[in-house]
Amino acid sequence: MTAPAPISAPPSGPAHAPRRPAGLLRGLGVLAAAAALAVTTALPARASTPGPQILAPLPGGTFSSAYGLDDRGVVVGYSGTANGQRHAARWSPSGRVTDLGTLPGDTHSEAYTVREDGTVIGMSSRPGERDRGVRWTPSGQAVELPGLPGATVTRGYVINNSGVVVGISSTPGGVHRPVKWSPSGRITEFATRPGDTAGGVGAINDAGVAVGYSGVPGGILTSMRWAPDGSYTTLPPLPGDDSSHASWINNAGAAVGHSYVAGSGLIRPLRWAADGTPHALDLPAGDSGGSSWGINDLGYSTGYTYAPGGAAHAVVWTPDGSVHRLGALKPGDSEGYQINLSGVVAGYTTEDGASRATAWKP
């Protein structure tokens, strides 16, 4: 599995974790910087600073966003269609876009991650109906990932090289639960902390170790790391905080996400070492918060930071935690979601008020 950078948005998209302050809306259940200049500080061990490339939407589409990519440079996300629907999309390394379609009867879909063999994971729905998890085969066939009994929301986020998929599936009342699917499609719930009613999984690595959160809707969230046998350990927030959300884990066992005080509206990006120790990630001068959505196997991570009342800026953190802003062609919100081993970042920028799928390439 490429350990770029979630799902939710990542795409772990916990419905109950604050993503950014009011006014900075996130489009992923997920997606959606400032300044139209590329960063001038070169990234260590990189030939050049990643520059933004806008990925063309589907024919007639006016909006799009990228969520995931693999080490070949294949990018996935969603694009508007000519009739205004949102369809899961895949972009080739050269930028050619393909409509992945939906499950039968649905009108809306999103793709969150792609594996090197071409398997894509995401969701499919139609207005007023339940969300369904989807696995697109390398040939493009959409296969439903079954939800928990009575689930109103089911989404797959990530697949590892063993074929295990992780994501969320809700109770009939809409409370998210952390789940995984075996290669044959059998769904199993992960345990949450005693007394917690909600949870979600953002990512799983090739060793079968998954990360996400456990909590109570509207309350304190605890970052979780589940072993392949389903047992778990908790990942602590940064000092002074009471909540955190883990979004991604790489094959070395390092995880990223954000930390915060429940109800404060301020979130801080962090990385957990393989032993679970939390480390704050740097912020650009003038910025006050942010989150990291993904980390690759070299220790580079991506996400966004923001200034009070300002736009979100896509960023990359180096293995030592220092931060570099990614460029945008026009002013507006931007975020990075995943980063592959070549340093390519998938995410979105904003043009004329609409999100645009973007790949930042060294």
C-alpha positions in Angstrom: 0.0 0.0 0.0 1.2 3.5 -0.8 1.4 5.4 2.5 1.0 8.8 1.0 -1.1 10.7 3.1 -6.7 9.8 4.4 -9.1 9.1 3.9 -11.3 11.8 6.0 -10.7 13.2 5.1 -8.3 11.9 5.4 -10.7 10.7 4.5 -11.3 9.2 7.8 -13.8 12.0 7.9 -14.9 11.6 11.5 -18.2 13.4 11.7 -17.5 14.5 15.3 -13.9 15.8 15.1 -13.3 19.5 14.5 -11.4 19.9 11.3 -10.8 23.7 11.3 -12.4 26.8 12.7 -15.8 28.0 11.7 -15.7 29.6 8.2 -13.1 27.2 6.9 -15.3 24.4 5.5 -13.9 21.1 4.5 -15.2 19.4 1.4 -14.6 15.7 2.0 -16.6 14.6 4.2 -13.6 16.1 2.9 -12.2 18.7 0.6 -12.7 21.6 -1.0 -3.2 29.1 -0.4 -3.3 31.9 -0.1 -1.1 33.4 -2.7 -0.5 32.1 -6.1 3.2 31.3 -5.7 5.0 28.0 -5.3 7.2 27.6 -2.2 10.7 28.8 -2.6 12.3 26.6 0.1 13.4 23.3 -1.4 12.4 20.1 0.4 15.3 18.1 1.7 16.0 15.0 -0.5 13.8 16.4 -3.2 15.0 17.6 -6.6 12.6 20.5 -6.6 9.7 22.0 -4.7 6.3 20.5 -5.7 4.4 22.8 -8.1 0.6 22.7 -8.6 -0.9 21.0 -11.6 -4.7 21.3 -12.0 -6.2 18.0 -13.1 -8.9 18.4 -15.7 -12.5 17.5 -14.6 -14.8 15.1 -16.5 -16.3 16.6 -19.6 -18.7 19.4 -18.7 -17.7 19.3 -15.0 -16.9 22.5 -13.1 -15.5 21.2 -9.8 -13.3 18.4 -8.6 -11.0 17.2 -5.9 -8.2 14.7 -5.5 -8.0 12.5 -2.4 -5.5 9.7 -3.0 -2.7 8.5 -5.3 -0.3 5.6 -5.7 3.4 5.4 -6.3 2.8 5.3 -10.1 1.3 8.7 -9.9 -2.3 7.6 -10.5 -4.7 10.0 -8.7 -8.3 9.4 -7.5 -11.0 11.7 -6.1 -14.2 13.1 -7.6 -15.3 15.4 -10.4 -18.5 17.1 -11.4 -20.2 15.8 -14.4 -22.0 17.7 -17.2 -25.3 17.4 -15.4 -23.8 18.6 -12.1 -23.5 15.2 -10.4 -20.4 14.2 -8.4 -18.7 11.0 -9.7 -15.6 9.2 -8.5 -12.7 9.9 -10.9 -9.3 8.5 -11.7 -6.5 10.5 -13.3 -3.6 8.8 -15.1 0.0 10.1 -14.5 -0.4 12.1 -17.7 -3.6 13.7 -16.4 -6.2 11.8 -18.5 -9.5 11.6 -16.4 -11.8 8.5 -16.2 -15.3 8.4 -14.8 -15.5 5.4 -12.4 -19.3 5.6 -12.2 -21.5 4.5 -9.3 -23.1 1.5 -7.9 -26.3 0.5 -9.7 -29.1 3.1 -9.0 -26.8 5.7 -7.5 -26.0 9.1 -8.8 -23.1 10.2 -6.6 -19.7 8.7 -5.8 -16.2 9.5 -4.5 -12.9 7.7 -4.6 -10.6 8.0 -1.7 -7.5 5.8 -2.3 -6.0 3.7 -5.0 -3.7 0.7 -4.7 -0.9 0.0 -7.2 -2.8 -2.8 -8.9 -5.6 -0.3 -9.8 -8.1 -1.2 -7.0 -9.9 1.9 -5.9 -11.8 2.4 -2.6 -14.6 4.9 -2.0 -18.4 5.4 -1.6 -21.5 5.6 -3.7 -25.0 7.1 -2.9 -28.0 8.9 -4.3 -30.0 11.8 -2.7 -32.0 10.8 0.3 -30.6 7.3 0.4 -27.8 5.6 2.4 -24.1 5.9 1.5 -22.6 2.6 0.4 -18.9 1.6 0.5 -17.4 0.6 -2.9 -14.4 -1.3 -4.2 -13.7 -0.7 -7.8 -11.7 -3.6 -9.3 -8.7 -2.8 -11.6 -11.0 -3.4 -14.6 -13.4 -0.7 -13.2 -16.2 -2.9 -11.9 -17.9 -1.3 -8.8 -18.5 -3.9 -6.0 -20.4 -2.9 -2.9 -18.8 -3.2 0.5 -21.6 -4.4 2.8 -22.5 -2.2 5.8 -23.4 -3.1 9.3 -27.1 -4.1 9.8 -29.3 -1.1 9.2 -26.4 1.2 8.4 -27.3 4.6 6.9 -23.6 5.5 6.1 -20.9 3.1 4.9 -17.6 4.2 3.4 -14.4 2.4 2.5 -11.3 4.5 2.8 -8.1 2.5 2.3 -7.1 -1.0 1.1 -3.7 -2.5 2.0 -1.6 -5.0 0.0 -3.3 -8.0 1.6 -6.7 -6.8 0.4 -8.1 -5.6 3.8 -10.2 -2.5 3.5 -11.0 -0.1 6.4 -13.6 2.6 6.9 -16.8 3.4 8.7 -20.3 2.0 8.9 -23.0 3.5 11.0 -25.7 2.3 13.3 -29.3 2.8 12.2 -29.2 6.1 14.1 -26.3 7.3 12.0 -23.5 7.0 14.6 -20.3 6.0 12.9 -18.5 2.8 13.8 -14.9 1.7 12.9 -14.9 -1.4 10.5 -12.8 -3.4 8.2 -13.6 -5.8 5.4 -11.7 -9.0 4.6 -10.5 -9.6 1.1 -13.7 -11.6 0.6 -15.8 -8.7 1.7 -16.8 -9.8 5.2 -17.3 -6.8 7.5 -16.0 -6.8 11.1 -16.2 -4.0 13.7 -13.2 -2.7 15.5 -13.5 -2.3 19.3 -13.8 1.2 20.7 -13.0 2.4 24.2 -15.4 1.4 27.0 -18.2 3.8 27.1 -17.5 5.3 23.7 -20.3 4.9 21.1 -18.6 6.2 18.0 -15.5 5.6 16.0 -13.8 5.5 12.6 -10.8 4.1 10.8 -8.7 6.4 8.6 -6.0 4.0 7.3 -4.3 0.6 7.5 -0.8 -0.3 6.6 0.6 -3.4 4.9 1.2 -5.0 8.3 -2.5 -4.8 9.1 -2.1 -2.0 11.7 -4.9 0.5 11.5 -5.5 4.0 13.0 -8.5 6.1 13.7 -10.5 7.4 16.6 -13.0 6.4 19.4 -15.3 8.7 21.2 -18.7 10.1 21.9 -20.5 12.3 19.3 -19.8 15.9 20.2 -17.4 14.9 23.0 -13.8 13.9 23.5 -12.1 11.8 20.8 -9.2 9.5 21.4 -6.8 8.4 18.7 -6.6 4.6 18.3 -4.2 2.1 16.9 -5.5 -1.4 16.2 -3.3 -4.4 15.8 -4.1 -7.0 13.1 -5.9 -9.2 15.8 -8.2 -6.2 16.7 -6.6 -5.4 20.0 -5.9 -1.7 20.4 -3.7 0.9 22.1 -4.5 4.6 22.4 -2.4 7.4 21.0 -2.1 10.4 23.3 -2.8 14.0 22.2 -0.3 16.8 22.4 0.4 18.1 25.9 -2.4 20.3 27.1 -5.0 18.8 24.8 -7.7 16.3 25.6 -8.6 15.0 22.1 -7.0 13.9 18.9 -7.7 12.1 15.6 -5.3 9.9 13.8 -5.7 10.0 10.0 -3.0 7.9 8.5 -0.2 5.3 9.3 2.7 4.4 7.2 4.5 1.1 6.9 7.1 2.2 9.5 4.3 2.6 12.1 4.4 6.4 12.2 1.0 8.1 12.2 -0.3 11.6 11.6 -3.4 13.6 12.5 -4.4 16.5 14.7 -4.8 17.3 18.4 -7.1 19.7 20.1 -9.1 20.6 23.2 -12.7 19.5 22.7 -14.9 22.5 22.0 -12.0 24.9 21.4 -12.1 25.1 17.6 -8.3 25.1 17.4 -6.6 22.0 16.0 -2.9 21.3 15.8 -1.1 19.0 13.4 1.0 16.2 14.9 2.9 13.0 14.2 3.1 10.0 16.4 6.4 8.0 16.3 6.1 4.2 15.9 6.3 3.9 19.7 3.2 6.2 20.1 5.0 9.3 21.2 3.3 12.5 19.9 5.3 15.3 18.3 3.9 18.6 17.2 4.5 19.6 13.5 5.7 23.0 12.7 3.3 25.8 11.4 4.2 28.5 8.9 4.8 31.9 10.3 1.4 33.5 11.1 -0.6 30.3 11.1 -2.2 29.0 14.2 -3.5 25.5 13.4 -3.9 22.7 10.9 -3.9 18.9 10.4 -1.9 16.3 8.7 -3.9 13.8 6.5 -1.2 11.5 5.3 2.4 10.3 5.6 4.6 8.3 3.2 7.1 5.6 4.1 10.0 8.1 4.0 8.4 10.2 6.7 7.2 13.1 4.6 3.6 14.1 5.4 1.0 16.5 4.0 -2.2 18.3 5.1 -3.0 22.0 5.7 -2.5 24.8 8.0 -4.5 28.0 8.5 -4.3 31.5 10.0 -7.0 32.8 12.3 -9.9 33.7 10.1 -7.8 33.0 7.0 -7.6 30.4 4.2 -6.3 26.9 4.5 -2.9 26.3 2.9 -1.7 22.9 1.6 1.6 22.0 3.1 4.3 19.4 3.3 6.2 18.4 6.5 9.7 16.9 6.2 10.7 14.0 8.5 12.0 16.4 11.1 8.7 18.2 11.3 9.6 21.4 9.5 6.9 22.8 7.2 6.8 24.1 3.6 3.7 25.6 2.0 2.6 24.3 -1.4 1.7 26.7 -4.1 -1.6 27.5 -5.7 -2.4 29.2 -9.0 -5.0 31.4 -7.5 -5.8 32.6 -4.0 -8.2 30.4 -2.0 -8.3 27.3 0.2 -6.1 24.3 -0.6 -5.2 21.1 1.2 -2.9 18.1 0.6 -4.4 14.7 1.3 -1.8 12.1 0.3 1.9 12.1 -0.6 3.6 9.2 -2.5 7.2 8.0 -2.4 8.2 10.4 -5.2 6.9 13.4 -3.2 3.8 13.9 -5.4 0.9 15.4 -3.3 -2.8 14.9 -4.2 -5.3 17.4 -2.9 -7.2 20.4 -4.1 -6.9 24.1 -4.8 -9.6 26.7 -5.3 -10.4 28.7 -8.5 -13.3 31.1 -8.8 -15.0 29.6 -5.7 -14.8 26.0 -6.9 -12.5 23.2 -5.7 -10.0 21.8 -8.3 -8.3 18.5 -8.2 -4.6 19.2 -7.9 -1.4 17.3 -8.0 1.8 19.0 -6.7 4.7 17.4 -8.5 8.4 17.9 -7.7 
